Amino acid sequence: MAGFPTNIGCKNPNCIAKDICKRQVIAKDGSAVEVGSFGGTPEKKCGKFLEK
């Protein structure tokens, strides 16, 4: 998503993309400057998904 920082991690255990999203990786390895939980669901990705 344009304009949204790429260094914010995500710890949303319910997101369908949690295993393929770079935000999960940086949240787990500690390189994220901030960690949040975006709006992904078991049926769809959030609007801030980053392919790893």
Buried (B, 14 or more C-beta within 10 A) or exposed (E): EEEEEEEBBBBBEEBBBBEBBBBBBBBEEEEBEEBEBBEBEEEEBBEBBBEE
